[in-house]
Amino acid sequence: MRDTPRPSPTQDLDSVEEIAEMVRRFYADVAMDDLLGPVFEDVAQVDWSEHLPKLTAFWSRALLGEPGYAGNPFRSHAEIHARSPFTPAHFRRWLTLFHETIELGWVGPRADRARDLADAVARVHSEQLVGEAVTLDDRPSVPARHAG
């Protein structure tokens, strides 16, 4: 527990360096989490020295329009899900940690956009993988309608 309160955030996610710091903080918490840590460490066997730059590139593209990200996040998650199925709790915990990371470190339109994008990613991936569109709202989620 902190002896002194944490200062309020004053900076937005307005540079690749800030995004890299957000990614580092967030995934440090994820790796240490009792629910999510084993998925990343034991199931996915993530090499953090490779994964963190890839995640920084993803968020830099999403928030700043920076080139450099190549990948298919859904496919990667589907492969892990096939080895060890995700539950709605996994997605809720990921989203909770993400929101906490942003709220403790950044403020502004890009920080808001990062939260919105994380909400969308969790909602869509959870709906496609576990059949429940996970949100942090207390309201029950409504299944997405698929064009068919």
C-alpha positions in Angstrom: 0.0 0.0 0.0 1.2 3.5 -0.8 2.0 5.9 2.0 1.4 8.9 -0.2 -1.4 9.2 -2.8 -0.5 8.7 -6.4 -0.6 12.0 -8.3 -3.4 12.4 -10.8 -2.4 11.6 -14.4 -1.6 14.7 -16.5 -0.4 13.2 -19.8 -2.3 11.5 -22.6 -1.1 8.5 -24.7 0.3 10.9 -27.3 3.6 9.3 -28.1 5.0 5.9 -28.9 7.1 6.2 -25.7 3.9 6.8 -23.6 2.2 3.9 -25.2 5.2 1.6 -24.6 5.1 2.6 -20.9 1.3 1.9 -20.7 1.9 -1.5 -22.4 4.8 -2.3 -20.0 2.8 -1.4 -16.9 -0.4 -3.2 -18.0 1.4 -6.5 -19.0 3.5 -6.4 -15.8 0.2 -6.5 -13.9 -1.2 -9.2 -16.3 1.9 -11.4 -15.8 1.5 -11.2 -12.0 -2.2 -11.8 -12.0 -3.4 -15.1 -10.5 -6.0 -15.6 -13.2 -4.3 -14.2 -16.3 -0.6 -14.9 -15.5 -0.8 -18.6 -16.0 -2.5 -18.2 -19.4 0.4 -16.0 -20.6 3.2 -17.9 -18.9 2.2 -21.5 -19.0 -0.3 -21.8 -21.9 0.9 -19.1 -24.4 4.5 -19.2 -23.1 4.9 -15.6 -24.0 8.4 -14.3 -24.8 7.9 -10.8 -23.3 10.9 -9.4 -25.1 9.1 -10.1 -28.4 5.5 -9.6 -27.3 5.8 -6.1 -25.7 7.2 -4.4 -28.8 4.4 -6.1 -30.9 1.7 -4.8 -28.4 3.3 -1.4 -28.4 3.1 -1.4 -32.2 -0.6 -2.5 -32.1 -1.6 0.3 -29.7 0.6 2.9 -31.6 -1.2 2.1 -34.8 -4.6 2.2 -33.1 -4.0 5.4 -31.2 -1.5 7.4 -33.3 -1.8 5.9 -36.8 1.8 4.7 -36.6 2.8 2.0 -39.2 4.6 -1.1 -38.1 2.0 -3.5 -36.6 1.5 -6.8 -38.5 -0.6 -9.5 -37.0 -4.0 -11.0 -36.4 -4.9 -10.6 -32.7 -8.0 -12.7 -33.0 -6.2 -15.7 -34.5 -3.6 -15.6 -31.8 -6.3 -15.6 -29.1 -8.2 -18.4 -30.8 -5.0 -20.6 -30.9 -4.6 -20.1 -27.1 -8.3 -20.7 -26.5 -8.0 -24.0 -28.4 -5.3 -25.2 -26.0 -6.9 -23.9 -22.8 -10.3 -22.4 -23.1 -10.9 -18.8 -22.0 -13.9 -17.9 -19.7 -15.8 -14.7 -19.4 -13.8 -14.1 -16.2 -10.5 -14.0 -18.2 -11.9 -11.2 -20.4 -13.4 -9.3 -17.5 -10.1 -9.4 -15.5 -8.1 -8.3 -18.6 -10.4 -5.4 -19.1 -10.4 -4.4 -15.4 -6.6 -4.4 -15.4 -6.5 -2.4 -18.6 -8.9 0.2 -17.3 -7.0 0.4 -14.0 -3.7 0.9 -15.9 -5.1 3.8 -17.9 -6.9 5.5 -15.0 -3.7 5.4 -12.9 -1.4 6.7 -15.6 -3.0 8.7 -18.4 -5.8 11.2 -19.1 -7.1 12.7 -22.3 -8.7 11.7 -25.6 -6.2 9.0 -26.6 -6.5 7.4 -23.1 -10.3 7.4 -23.5 -9.8 5.9 -27.0 -7.6 3.2 -25.6 -10.2 2.3 -23.0 -12.9 2.2 -25.7 -10.8 0.1 -28.0 -10.0 -2.4 -25.2 -13.7 -2.6 -24.4 -14.4 -3.4 -28.1 -11.7 -6.0 -28.3 -12.8 -7.7 -25.2 -16.4 -7.6 -26.2 -15.9 -9.0 -29.7 -13.2 -11.6 -28.8 -15.2 -12.9 -25.8 -18.4 -13.1 -27.9 -16.6 -15.0 -30.6 -14.6 -17.3 -28.3 -16.8 -18.0 -25.3 -20.3 -16.9 -26.6 -20.6 -14.0 -24.2 -19.9 -10.4 -25.1 -18.0 -9.3 -22.0 -18.2 -5.8 -20.7 -17.5 -4.1 -17.4 -21.1 -2.8 -17.2 -23.3 -4.4 -14.6 -26.0 -4.8 -17.3 -26.1 -8.3 -18.9 -24.5 -8.3 -22.4 -26.6 -8.7 -25.4 -25.3 -11.3 -27.9 -24.2 -9.7 -31.2 -26.3 -10.5 -34.2 -24.4 -12.2 -37.0 -25.1 -11.5 -40.6 -25.9 -14.6 -42.2 
